[in-house]
Amino acid sequence: MTFNEGMQIDTSTSSSSAGGRGVAIGGGLAGLLVVVVAMLLGVDPGGVLSQMPMDVEGAAAPGFDLRQCKTGADANKYVQCRVVATGNSLDAVWSKLMRGYTRPRVRLFSGEVATGCGPASSDVGPFYCPADKTAYFDTDFFQVLVTQFGSSGGPFAEEYVVAHEFGHHVQNLLGVIGRTQQGARGAAGSGVRTELQADCYAGVWGHYASTIVQPGTGAPYLEPLSDNDIKDALSAAAAVGDDRIQEQTAGRINPESWTHGSSRQRQKWFTIGYQSGDPNKCNTFTATDLG
């Protein structure tokens, strides 16, 4: 998906923050591997994340100055600006859909980062920390998604990842994100349902992304979605399915250890959100058939 070149990027919430301890939610590809392995070994994945080494300065994404991110043209050129601009679009959509919506913070990092949920490394992939209401991104993850796990790539695949993490922020505001640590585990467990709901919320954003006009500029944040954009998002969703990752890394599929859902489930719930544009359709916690 291409940003309207006339939109203005707001970087005011793209900075580091600190807070209490908690469990990071929605780790990306490598983070999913960490959690899956931890659960197979009978280890609390939250403890694994909190024990990762950390030696980091407070700068965001060393070597890249976010002050370069000014317009939609910059978002189309630089992946770091694209992450921030996608966050702007998400804020605009959710402000329309959700009463009392407040913006999360966005932090770009490289290597290691200190968070309200404890220290983390790039190996965790993109994630959201409820304790400091911040979505964290190492943009190198997007290339890993393509080269190691077969995603088709493309800007909208990257934007889907950002939208998924913002979906966790919506869950946090609604007071349901804590369900990920409650109840049953595995393919129909609370953790998977939490992740699939975030995928659905990402689809809801996609439904409205090209229709919301930025105040002040009168320009839509994004150009209309193409069929290829949707294919790219579905490819990314499939690439981070538990079944595909397990098959590629362990040679076998174990639904009892799933944390994010299968490729089919992730594609299904993104599609539900995208086609309906209705967050109420995203109640995975009461769904009898997750896909």
C-alpha positions as CSV (number, residue, x, y, z in Angstrom):
1,M,0.0,0.0,0.0
2,T,1.3,3.4,-1.0
3,F,1.1,6.5,1.2
4,N,-0.3,9.6,-0.2
5,E,2.7,11.9,-0.8
6,G,0.8,14.9,0.6
7,M,0.2,13.4,4.1
8,Q,2.3,14.7,6.9
9,I,4.1,12.3,9.3
10,D,3.7,13.0,13.0
11,T,6.7,11.6,14.9
12,S,5.7,13.0,18.3
13,T,4.9,9.6,19.8
14,S,7.9,7.8,18.3
15,S,10.3,7.8,21.2
16,S,11.6,5.5,24.0
17,S,9.9,5.1,27.3
18,A,10.3,3.2,30.6
19,G,8.0,1.6,33.1
20,G,7.2,-1.4,35.2
21,R,7.7,-5.1,34.3
22,G,5.2,-7.3,32.4
23,V,5.1,-9.8,29.6
24,A,5.6,-8.6,26.0
25,I,2.7,-9.5,23.7
26,G,2.7,-10.4,20.1
27,G,6.4,-11.1,19.4
28,G,7.1,-11.5,15.7
29,L,8.7,-14.3,13.9
30,A,11.9,-14.8,15.9
31,G,10.0,-13.9,19.1
32,L,7.5,-16.6,18.3
33,L,10.4,-19.1,17.9
34,V,11.6,-18.1,21.4
35,V,8.2,-18.6,22.9
36,V,7.5,-21.9,21.1
37,V,10.8,-23.3,22.2
38,A,10.3,-22.1,25.8
39,M,6.9,-23.7,26.0
40,L,8.2,-27.0,24.6
41,L,10.9,-27.0,27.3
42,G,8.4,-26.2,30.0
43,V,9.8,-22.7,30.6
44,D,7.8,-19.5,31.2
45,P,8.3,-17.5,28.0
46,G,7.9,-14.3,29.9
47,G,11.0,-15.2,31.9
48,V,12.9,-15.9,28.8
49,L,12.2,-12.5,27.4
50,S,13.1,-10.7,30.6
51,Q,16.4,-12.5,30.9
52,M,17.6,-11.5,27.4
53,P,20.9,-9.5,27.5
54,M,20.6,-5.7,27.1
55,D,23.1,-3.0,26.6
56,V,21.4,-0.2,24.8
57,E,21.4,3.5,24.5
58,G,18.2,5.6,24.3
59,A,18.4,6.3,20.6
60,A,15.9,4.9,18.2
61,A,17.2,2.9,15.2
62,P,20.9,3.9,15.2
63,G,22.0,5.4,12.0
64,F,18.5,6.7,11.1
65,D,17.2,10.1,12.1
66,L,13.4,10.1,12.4
67,R,13.4,13.8,11.6
68,Q,13.8,12.7,8.0
69,C,10.2,11.4,8.2
70,K,8.1,14.4,7.1
71,T,5.7,13.3,4.3
72,G,4.1,10.3,2.7
73,A,6.9,10.4,0.1
74,D,9.3,9.7,2.9
75,A,7.1,6.8,4.1
76,N,7.2,5.3,0.6
77,K,11.0,5.6,0.5
78,Y,12.2,4.7,4.0
79,V,10.9,1.7,6.0
80,Q,11.4,3.5,9.3
81,C,9.2,6.3,8.1
82,R,6.7,3.8,6.8
83,V,6.4,2.3,10.3
84,V,5.7,5.7,11.9
85,A,3.3,6.8,9.2
86,T,1.4,3.5,9.5
87,G,1.1,4.2,13.2
88,N,-0.4,7.6,12.3
89,S,-2.9,6.0,10.0
90,L,-3.8,3.4,12.7
91,D,-4.3,6.1,15.3
92,A,-6.7,8.0,12.9
93,V,-8.7,4.8,12.2
94,W,-9.0,3.7,15.8
95,S,-9.8,7.2,17.0
96,K,-12.9,6.9,14.7
97,L,-13.9,3.4,15.7
98,M,-13.2,3.4,19.5
99,R,-14.3,5.8,22.1
100,G,-11.6,6.9,24.4
101,Y,-8.8,5.7,22.2
102,T,-5.3,6.9,23.1
103,R,-2.2,6.6,21.0
104,P,0.5,4.1,21.8
105,R,4.1,5.0,21.6
106,V,6.3,3.6,18.8
107,R,9.9,2.8,19.2
108,L,12.3,1.7,16.5
109,F,15.4,0.0,17.7
110,S,18.3,-2.1,16.5
111,G,20.0,-4.9,18.4
112,E,18.7,-4.6,21.9
113,V,16.2,-2.4,23.8
114,A,15.0,-1.6,27.3
115,T,11.2,-1.8,27.7
116,G,8.6,-1.7,30.4
117,C,8.4,-5.5,30.0
118,G,12.1,-5.9,30.6
119,P,15.1,-6.0,28.2
120,A,14.6,-7.5,24.7
121,S,16.7,-8.2,21.6
122,S,15.9,-8.1,17.9
123,D,15.5,-11.8,18.1
124,V,12.1,-11.2,19.7
125,G,10.8,-9.5,16.5
126,P,8.1,-6.8,16.7
127,F,6.2,-6.8,19.9
128,Y,3.9,-4.7,22.1
129,C,4.5,-4.1,25.8
130,P,1.3,-3.3,27.8
131,A,3.3,-1.9,30.7
132,D,4.6,1.1,28.8
133,K,1.9,1.0,26.0
134,T,4.7,0.9,23.4
135,A,5.0,-1.0,20.1
136,Y,8.6,-2.0,19.4
137,F,10.1,-2.6,15.9
138,D,13.4,-3.6,14.5
139,T,12.8,-3.0,10.8
140,D,15.4,-5.7,9.9
141,F,12.6,-8.2,10.8
142,F,10.8,-7.4,7.6
143,Q,13.7,-8.7,5.5
144,V,14.0,-11.8,7.7
145,L,10.3,-12.5,7.0
146,V,11.1,-12.7,3.3
147,T,14.4,-14.4,3.2
148,Q,13.9,-17.0,5.9
149,F,10.2,-17.7,6.0
150,G,9.0,-17.1,2.5
151,S,6.8,-14.0,2.8
152,S,6.3,-12.2,-0.5
153,G,7.2,-9.0,1.3
154,G,5.9,-5.6,0.1
155,P,5.0,-2.4,1.9
156,F,1.6,-3.7,3.0
157,A,3.1,-6.8,4.5
158,E,5.1,-4.5,6.7
159,E,2.1,-2.3,7.5
160,Y,0.2,-5.5,8.5
161,V,2.8,-6.3,11.1
162,V,2.5,-2.7,12.5
163,A,-1.3,-3.0,12.5
164,H,-1.1,-6.3,14.4
165,E,0.9,-4.8,17.2
166,F,-1.5,-1.8,17.4
167,G,-4.2,-4.4,17.7
168,H,-2.6,-5.5,20.9
169,H,-2.8,-1.9,22.1
170,V,-6.5,-1.8,21.3
171,Q,-6.8,-5.0,23.4
172,N,-4.9,-3.3,26.2
173,L,-7.3,-0.3,26.2
174,L,-10.3,-2.7,26.2
175,G,-8.8,-4.6,29.2
176,V,-8.7,-8.0,27.5
177,I,-5.0,-8.3,26.7
178,G,-4.5,-10.1,30.0
179,R,-6.4,-13.1,28.7
180,T,-3.3,-14.2,26.8
181,Q,-1.9,-15.5,30.1
182,Q,-5.2,-17.2,31.3
183,G,-7.0,-20.4,30.5
184,A,-6.1,-23.2,28.1
185,R,-3.0,-23.1,25.9
186,G,-2.5,-24.5,22.4
187,A,-4.4,-24.2,19.2
188,A,-7.7,-23.1,20.8
189,G,-6.1,-21.5,23.9
190,S,-6.3,-17.9,25.1
191,G,-2.9,-16.9,23.7
192,V,-3.8,-18.0,20.2
193,R,-7.2,-16.2,20.5
194,T,-5.4,-13.0,21.6
195,E,-3.1,-13.1,18.6
196,L,-5.9,-13.9,16.1
197,Q,-8.0,-11.0,17.4
198,A,-5.0,-8.7,16.8
199,D,-4.8,-10.1,13.3
200,C,-8.5,-9.3,12.9
201,Y,-8.0,-5.8,14.2
202,A,-5.2,-5.4,11.6
203,G,-7.7,-6.3,8.9
204,V,-10.2,-3.8,10.3
205,W,-7.6,-1.1,9.9
206,G,-7.0,-2.2,6.3
207,H,-10.7,-1.8,5.6
208,Y,-10.6,1.9,6.4
209,A,-6.9,2.8,5.8
210,S,-7.4,4.5,2.4
211,T,-10.6,6.4,3.3
212,I,-9.6,8.3,6.4
213,V,-8.5,11.8,5.6
214,Q,-5.7,13.5,7.6
215,P,-6.9,16.6,9.4
216,G,-5.1,19.7,8.2
217,T,-3.9,18.4,4.9
218,G,-7.2,17.0,3.5
219,A,-5.3,14.1,2.1
220,P,-6.0,10.4,2.7
221,Y,-3.2,8.7,4.6
222,L,-3.0,5.9,2.1
223,E,-3.9,5.1,-1.5
224,P,-6.5,2.4,-2.1
225,L,-5.5,-1.2,-1.5
226,S,-4.6,-3.3,-4.5
227,D,-5.1,-7.1,-4.9
228,N,-1.4,-7.4,-4.6
229,D,-1.4,-5.6,-1.3
230,I,-3.9,-8.1,0.2
231,K,-1.8,-11.0,-1.2
232,D,1.3,-9.5,0.5
233,A,-0.5,-9.2,3.9
234,L,-1.9,-12.7,3.7
235,S,1.5,-14.0,2.7
236,A,3.0,-12.4,5.8
237,A,0.2,-13.8,8.0
238,A,0.9,-17.2,6.7
239,A,4.7,-16.9,7.1
240,V,4.3,-16.4,10.9
241,G,1.8,-19.2,11.4
242,D,2.8,-21.6,14.2
243,D,2.4,-24.6,12.0
244,R,4.6,-23.3,9.2
245,I,7.3,-22.2,11.7
246,Q,7.2,-25.6,13.5
247,E,7.4,-27.5,10.3
248,Q,10.4,-25.5,9.1
249,T,12.3,-25.5,12.4
250,A,11.4,-28.8,14.0
251,G,10.1,-30.9,11.1
252,R,6.8,-31.6,13.0
253,I,3.6,-29.7,13.9
254,N,2.5,-29.7,17.6
255,P,-0.8,-27.7,18.0
256,E,-0.6,-28.1,21.8
257,S,2.3,-25.6,21.8
258,W,0.8,-23.0,19.5
259,T,1.0,-19.4,20.7
260,H,-0.1,-17.4,17.7
261,G,-2.3,-19.6,15.5
262,S,-1.8,-21.5,12.3
263,S,-1.2,-19.9,8.9
264,R,-4.8,-20.6,7.9
265,Q,-6.2,-19.1,11.1
266,R,-4.1,-15.9,10.8
267,Q,-5.2,-15.4,7.3
268,K,-8.8,-16.1,8.1
269,W,-9.1,-13.6,10.9
270,F,-7.2,-10.9,9.0
271,T,-9.7,-11.4,6.2
272,I,-12.7,-11.2,8.6
273,G,-11.6,-7.8,9.8
274,Y,-10.7,-6.5,6.4
275,Q,-14.0,-7.6,4.7
276,S,-16.3,-6.5,7.6
277,G,-14.5,-3.4,8.9
278,D,-16.3,-4.2,12.2
279,P,-14.2,-4.7,15.4
280,N,-17.2,-6.6,16.9
281,K,-16.6,-9.3,14.4
282,C,-13.2,-9.9,16.0
283,N,-14.4,-11.6,19.2
284,T,-12.2,-14.6,18.9
285,F,-12.7,-15.4,22.6
286,T,-16.2,-16.6,22.0
287,A,-15.6,-18.1,18.5
288,T,-16.3,-21.9,18.4
289,D,-14.4,-22.2,15.1
290,L,-11.1,-20.4,14.9
291,G,-10.4,-21.7,11.4
